[in-house]
Amino acid sequence: MAYIGHGLSHAVFGGAVVSYVMSFNFYVGASLWGFLSALLITLTTRKGKIGSDAAIGIITTASFAVGIALISRFKAFTRSFDAALFGNILGVSPGNLIAIIAVTIAIAVILFLGYKLFLFATFDPEVARFYGVPTGWVDALFSLVLAATIVVSMQVLGVTLIAAAIVIPPIVARLLTDSFRTMVVLSTGTGAFCGLAGIYLSYYVDVSSGASVVLFSALLFLAALAYTSLKSRWVLASQRSSKPMRLPRRDASPF
């Protein structure tokens, strides 16, 4: 699912361009395009002999290429897609903020109501299907949530960096805890902290906001990785030192 987040970010870009060309609502069009791309990936993986990574690579890159082709064909764009590619915090409008708040509330409600289903489908999808959990619908719902998240975050991070911003905070949380519930809360807080710190860093260093958010997240990941490595070594060393030493008997002989 980490790779599908990377792929959907590129697929949504194609949907954004198509929505603009057809004078369709940006958020609705891009979300539907990303959702349909995710469903197509799922169906291709289940019905054929193609692996999920190959299906993601083919479908999402083709969708991204559709967007690039349309931009090159219709050159009279009044709207710049640089922000969609690389992010631009200064281009965020009140409408973008309202969309982000609405998607955040909707995702929080979905995760709260479907927490047990998401947990079961994530932990062991085969056993979940045996107990009647609709794992296909759970994956489809997760893909819709992921597509909506990508759409409302494009203006800030851009499609080239949004995948890292989505994947890194949960990985940091996974390094620090073994509890699924704690990981959900901790990853949310980590993502918000990285976003705030990255934006401040971009202001003082004068670099792209999306790049600074991702780089700060990567630094936090390295710090968490170093912390867990040192902690595991310290625990192992303490366990070894706490074991009583067994001295050989005086009458023991190697022969």
ChimeraX attribute file (.defattr): number of C-alpha atoms within 10 A of each C-alpha:
attribute: neighborCount
match mode: 1-to-1
recipient: residues
	/A:1	13
	/A:2	11
	/A:3	13
	/A:4	21
	/A:5	22
	/A:6	23
	/A:7	26
	/A:8	31
	/A:9	27
	/A:10	27
	/A:11	31
	/A:12	32
	/A:13	30
	/A:14	27
	/A:15	26
	/A:16	27
	/A:17	24
	/A:18	20
	/A:19	18
	/A:20	15
	/A:21	14
	/A:22	10
	/A:23	10
	/A:24	14
	/A:25	12
	/A:26	18
	/A:27	18
	/A:28	14
	/A:29	22
	/A:30	27
	/A:31	25
	/A:32	18
	/A:33	23
	/A:34	30
	/A:35	24
	/A:36	18
	/A:37	24
	/A:38	28
	/A:39	17
	/A:40	15
	/A:41	23
	/A:42	18
	/A:43	14
	/A:44	18
	/A:45	17
	/A:46	12
	/A:47	8
	/A:48	9
	/A:49	8
	/A:50	13
	/A:51	12
	/A:52	18
	/A:53	14
	/A:54	12
	/A:55	21
	/A:56	26
	/A:57	16
	/A:58	13
	/A:59	20
	/A:60	25
	/A:61	17
	/A:62	15
	/A:63	22
	/A:64	21
	/A:65	16
	/A:66	18
	/A:67	22
	/A:68	14
	/A:69	13
	/A:70	14
	/A:71	18
	/A:72	11
	/A:73	9
	/A:74	9
	/A:75	8
	/A:76	8
	/A:77	11
	/A:78	6
	/A:79	8
	/A:80	9
	/A:81	16
	/A:82	11
	/A:83	20
	/A:84	21
	/A:85	21
	/A:86	20
	/A:87	25
	/A:88	18
	/A:89	17
	/A:90	10
	/A:91	11
	/A:92	15
	/A:93	11
	/A:94	9
	/A:95	9
	/A:96	18
	/A:97	13
	/A:98	12
	/A:99	17
	/A:100	17
	/A:101	13
	/A:102	13
	/A:103	17
	/A:104	16
	/A:105	10
	/A:106	14
	/A:107	18
	/A:108	12
	/A:109	12
	/A:110	15
	/A:111	16
	/A:112	11
	/A:113	11
	/A:114	13
	/A:115	13
	/A:116	12
	/A:117	16
	/A:118	21
	/A:119	15
	/A:120	17
	/A:121	20
	/A:122	14
	/A:123	12
	/A:124	10
	/A:125	17
	/A:126	13
	/A:127	12
	/A:128	18
	/A:129	14
	/A:130	9
	/A:131	10
	/A:132	8
	/A:133	18
	/A:134	14
	/A:135	18
	/A:136	15
	/A:137	10
	/A:138	16
	/A:139	18
	/A:140	16
	/A:141	16
	/A:142	19
	/A:143	23
	/A:144	20
	/A:145	19
	/A:146	22
	/A:147	26
	/A:148	25
	/A:149	21
	/A:150	27
	/A:151	30
	/A:152	23
	/A:153	23
	/A:154	27
	/A:155	25
	/A:156	26
	/A:157	29
	/A:158	27
	/A:159	27
	/A:160	18
	/A:161	22
	/A:162	29
	/A:163	22
	/A:164	21
	/A:165	23
	/A:166	20
	/A:167	18
	/A:168	21
	/A:169	26
	/A:170	21
	/A:171	15
	/A:172	23
	/A:173	24
	/A:174	18
	/A:175	15
	/A:176	16
	/A:177	12
	/A:178	10
	/A:179	10
	/A:180	13
	/A:181	11
	/A:182	14
	/A:183	21
	/A:184	16
	/A:185	12
	/A:186	19
	/A:187	20
	/A:188	16
	/A:189	15
	/A:190	20
	/A:191	22
	/A:192	13
	/A:193	16
	/A:194	24
	/A:195	22
	/A:196	12
	/A:197	15
	/A:198	21
	/A:199	22
	/A:200	15
	/A:201	17
	/A:202	17
	/A:203	12
	/A:204	8
	/A:205	11
	/A:206	10
	/A:207	12
	/A:208	19
	/A:209	25
	/A:210	30
	/A:211	22
	/A:212	24
	/A:213	27
	/A:214	24
	/A:215	17
	/A:216	19
	/A:217	25
	/A:218	18
	/A:219	12
	/A:220	17
	/A:221	19
	/A:222	13
	/A:223	13
	/A:224	18
	/A:225	16
	/A:226	12
	/A:227	14
	/A:228	14
	/A:229	12
	/A:230	12
	/A:231	12
	/A:232	12
	/A:233	12
	/A:234	12
	/A:235	11
	/A:236	11
	/A:237	11
	/A:238	11
	/A:239	10
	/A:240	11
	/A:241	10
	/A:242	8
	/A:243	8
	/A:244	7
	/A:245	8
	/A:246	6
	/A:247	6
	/A:248	8
	/A:249	7
	/A:250	6
	/A:251	6
	/A:252	7
	/A:253	7
	/A:254	4
	/A:255	3
